[in-house]
């Protein structure tokens, strides 16, 4: 754990130190975040710092302590959890994730921090292939969406649609494959298949 120096009163011979009680180290990283509350309020913002247990981000959307959110972070994916603190446009959000997802996130954060400095390439679970063709996507509520495939892999598909996009985190069926909407794209969305 890191220690933070607390400035002492003028003339004091004592420097007070306070321990940072966070469980996981935070890294300063500015990436876009999109989110949706349990009451379907959508918003966006920018991260200030992240760890594998939570994030500090800034947004103009008014949020409240205790709100449940589903957040999508560019390069990191989708995370659910609860707002721990709000101060003006600053939000502290605690992730509700499994240990396995926390480990994957640690790897992704390490890659993001080092990718430019070390010239690293993006790692994917499966190689994406540019593709085209029509695809019918069925939403949880029974709606069917007419989509065009942009690219696909063994683990997911990215599609364009003129229909209303399903919510991030919603379960959908793409043809005969079930999956979860992982993120929204410009004019479409990406689905991570259920393996």
NUZA-651466 format. One record per residue (C-alpha): x, y, z; residue number from 1; residue in three letters. Coordinates in nm, 2 decimals. Last residue first. Layout:
<atoms>
> X,Y,Z,NUM,ala;
...
</atoms>
This chain:
<atoms>
> -1.92,-2.02,-2.46,195,unk;
> -2.18,-1.74,-2.45,194,unk;
> -2.09,-1.52,-2.75,193,unk;
> -1.97,-1.16,-2.69,192,unk;
> -2.19,-0.93,-2.89,191,unk;
> -2.08,-0.60,-3.04,190,unk;
> -2.32,-0.31,-3.13,189,unk;
> -2.43,-0.09,-3.42,188,unk;
> -2.45,0.26,-3.57,187,unk;
> -2.12,0.37,-3.40,186,unk;
> -2.05,0.08,-3.17,185,unk;
> -2.22,-0.02,-2.85,184,unk;
> -2.06,-0.26,-2.62,183,unk;
> -2.07,-0.62,-2.48,182,unk;
> -2.42,-0.72,-2.58,181,unk;
> -2.43,-1.07,-2.44,180,unk;
> -2.45,-1.40,-2.63,179,unk;
> -2.66,-1.68,-2.77,178,unk;
> -2.57,-1.84,-3.10,177,unk;
> -2.85,-1.96,-3.34,176,unk;
> -2.88,-1.65,-3.56,175,unk;
> -2.75,-1.40,-3.31,174,unk;
> -2.95,-1.45,-2.99,173,unk;
> -2.94,-1.17,-2.73,172,unk;
> -2.88,-1.13,-2.36,171,unk;
> -2.86,-0.77,-2.25,170,unk;
> -2.54,-0.64,-2.09,169,unk;
> -2.53,-0.32,-2.29,168,unk;
> -2.88,-0.25,-2.39,167,unk;
> -3.02,-0.36,-2.73,166,unk;
> -2.98,-0.12,-3.02,165,unk;
> -3.29,0.04,-3.18,164,unk;
> -3.30,-0.06,-3.54,163,unk;
> -3.08,0.08,-3.81,162,unk;
> -2.82,-0.19,-3.75,161,unk;
> -2.45,-0.25,-3.77,160,unk;
> -2.29,-0.57,-3.63,159,unk;
> -1.99,-0.68,-3.44,158,unk;
> -1.96,-1.05,-3.36,157,unk;
> -1.82,-1.27,-3.08,156,unk;
> -1.60,-1.54,-2.95,155,unk;
> -1.51,-1.75,-3.26,154,unk;
> -1.45,-1.42,-3.45,153,unk;
> -1.67,-1.17,-3.63,152,unk;
> -1.66,-0.85,-3.83,151,unk;
> -1.90,-0.60,-3.97,150,unk;
> -2.22,-0.82,-3.99,149,unk;
> -2.53,-0.64,-4.11,148,unk;
> -2.83,-0.64,-3.88,147,unk;
> -3.21,-0.67,-3.89,146,unk;
> -3.32,-0.67,-3.53,145,unk;
> -3.59,-0.90,-3.39,144,unk;
> -3.78,-0.80,-3.07,143,unk;
> -3.87,-1.09,-2.84,142,unk;
> -3.80,-0.91,-2.51,141,unk;
> -3.47,-1.08,-2.47,140,unk;
> -3.35,-0.96,-2.81,139,unk;
> -3.33,-1.16,-3.13,138,unk;
> -3.05,-1.07,-3.38,137,unk;
> -3.11,-1.15,-3.74,136,unk;
> -2.79,-1.14,-3.95,135,unk;
> -2.73,-1.02,-4.30,134,unk;
> -2.38,-1.05,-4.46,133,unk;
> -2.03,-0.91,-4.43,132,unk;
> -1.71,-1.02,-4.27,131,unk;
> -1.38,-0.88,-4.16,130,unk;
> -1.21,-1.15,-3.94,129,unk;
> -1.14,-1.11,-3.58,128,unk;
> -0.87,-1.33,-3.42,127,unk;
> -0.98,-1.51,-3.10,126,unk;
> -0.92,-1.43,-2.73,125,unk;
> -0.79,-1.09,-2.84,124,unk;
> -0.45,-0.93,-2.77,123,unk;
> -0.39,-0.58,-2.89,122,unk;
> -0.04,-0.52,-3.01,121,unk;
> 0.24,-0.38,-2.79,120,unk;
> 0.47,-0.10,-2.89,119,unk;
> 0.65,-0.09,-2.56,118,unk;
> 0.57,0.27,-2.45,117,unk;
> 0.24,0.27,-2.64,116,unk;
> 0.11,-0.06,-2.50,115,unk;
> 0.25,-0.03,-2.14,114,unk;
> -0.04,0.12,-1.94,113,unk;
> -0.30,-0.04,-2.16,112,unk;
> -0.14,-0.38,-2.14,111,unk;
> -0.11,-0.36,-1.76,110,unk;
> -0.47,-0.26,-1.74,109,unk;
> -0.57,-0.55,-1.95,108,unk;
> -0.38,-0.80,-1.74,107,unk;
> -0.53,-0.66,-1.42,106,unk;
> -0.87,-0.68,-1.59,105,unk;
> -0.82,-1.05,-1.66,104,unk;
> -0.74,-1.11,-1.29,103,unk;
> -1.05,-0.91,-1.18,102,unk;
> -1.26,-1.12,-1.43,101,unk;
> -1.13,-1.44,-1.27,100,unk;
> -1.18,-1.31,-0.92,99,unk;
> -1.55,-1.24,-1.01,98,unk;
> -1.68,-0.89,-1.05,97,unk;
> -1.89,-0.63,-0.86,96,unk;
> -1.69,-0.32,-0.94,95,unk;
> -1.69,-0.02,-0.70,94,unk;
> -1.76,0.32,-0.86,93,unk;
> -1.62,0.65,-0.72,92,unk;
> -1.78,0.94,-0.90,91,unk;
> -1.65,1.30,-0.95,90,unk;
> -1.89,1.55,-1.11,89,unk;
> -1.98,1.70,-0.77,88,unk;
> -1.87,1.46,-0.51,87,unk;
> -2.02,1.11,-0.54,86,unk;
> -1.91,0.80,-0.34,85,unk;
> -1.95,0.42,-0.35,84,unk;
> -2.15,0.39,-0.67,83,unk;
> -2.24,0.02,-0.73,82,unk;
> -2.13,-0.25,-0.96,81,unk;
> -2.14,-0.39,-1.31,80,unk;
> -1.85,-0.40,-1.56,79,unk;
> -1.84,-0.41,-1.94,78,unk;
> -1.53,-0.40,-2.15,77,unk;
> -1.17,-0.30,-2.09,76,unk;
> -1.05,-0.14,-2.41,75,unk;
> -1.31,0.14,-2.39,74,unk;
> -1.49,0.11,-2.06,73,unk;
> -1.85,0.01,-2.05,72,unk;
> -2.04,0.06,-1.72,71,unk;
> -2.34,-0.11,-1.58,70,unk;
> -2.46,0.09,-1.28,69,unk;
> -2.63,0.04,-0.95,68,unk;
> -2.68,0.37,-0.76,67,unk;
> -2.56,0.35,-0.39,66,unk;
> -2.44,0.71,-0.38,65,unk;
> -2.63,0.91,-0.64,64,unk;
> -2.56,1.01,-1.00,63,unk;
> -2.61,1.34,-1.19,62,unk;
> -2.47,1.31,-1.54,61,unk;
> -2.19,1.56,-1.60,60,unk;
> -1.93,1.28,-1.56,59,unk;
> -1.59,1.23,-1.40,58,unk;
> -1.45,0.89,-1.32,57,unk;
> -1.28,0.71,-1.02,56,unk;
> -1.28,0.34,-1.08,55,unk;
> -1.31,0.02,-0.89,54,unk;
> -1.17,-0.31,-0.76,53,unk;
> -0.92,-0.39,-1.04,52,unk;
> -0.79,-0.04,-1.01,51,unk;
> -0.87,0.27,-1.21,50,unk;
> -0.79,0.64,-1.23,49,unk;
> -0.94,0.96,-1.37,48,unk;
> -1.19,0.79,-1.61,47,unk;
> -1.39,1.00,-1.85,46,unk;
> -1.76,1.04,-1.88,45,unk;
> -2.08,0.91,-2.03,44,unk;
> -2.44,0.88,-1.95,43,unk;
> -2.76,0.67,-1.98,42,unk;
> -3.05,0.67,-1.74,41,unk;
> -3.22,0.33,-1.76,40,unk;
> -3.35,0.32,-1.40,39,unk;
> -3.09,0.06,-1.31,38,unk;
> -2.83,0.31,-1.43,37,unk;
> -2.65,0.30,-1.77,36,unk;
> -2.29,0.38,-1.84,35,unk;
> -2.04,0.49,-2.10,34,unk;
> -1.67,0.54,-2.00,33,unk;
> -1.39,0.70,-2.21,32,unk;
> -1.03,0.64,-2.11,31,unk;
> -0.79,0.85,-1.90,30,unk;
> -0.56,0.63,-1.70,29,unk;
> -0.39,0.70,-1.37,28,unk;
> -0.34,0.36,-1.20,27,unk;
> -0.48,0.26,-0.87,26,unk;
> -0.33,-0.01,-0.65,25,unk;
> -0.57,-0.26,-0.51,24,unk;
> -0.71,-0.30,-0.15,23,unk;
> -0.74,0.07,-0.09,22,unk;
> -0.65,0.17,0.27,21,unk;
> -0.40,0.45,0.17,20,unk;
> -0.21,0.50,0.49,19,unk;
> -0.19,0.84,0.64,18,unk;
> 0.13,1.02,0.72,17,unk;
> 0.16,1.32,0.95,16,unk;
> 0.47,1.53,0.93,15,unk;
> 0.56,1.68,1.27,14,unk;
> 0.79,1.98,1.34,13,unk;
> 0.50,2.21,1.31,12,unk;
> 0.57,2.57,1.21,11,unk;
> 0.29,2.59,0.95,10,unk;
> 0.03,2.31,1.01,9,unk;
> 0.12,1.97,0.87,8,unk;
> 0.07,1.86,0.51,7,unk;
> -0.05,1.50,0.49,6,unk;
> 0.19,1.27,0.30,5,unk;
> 0.02,0.98,0.14,4,unk;
> 0.14,0.63,0.19,3,unk;
> 0.12,0.35,-0.07,2,unk;
> 0.00,0.00,0.00,1,unk;
</atoms>
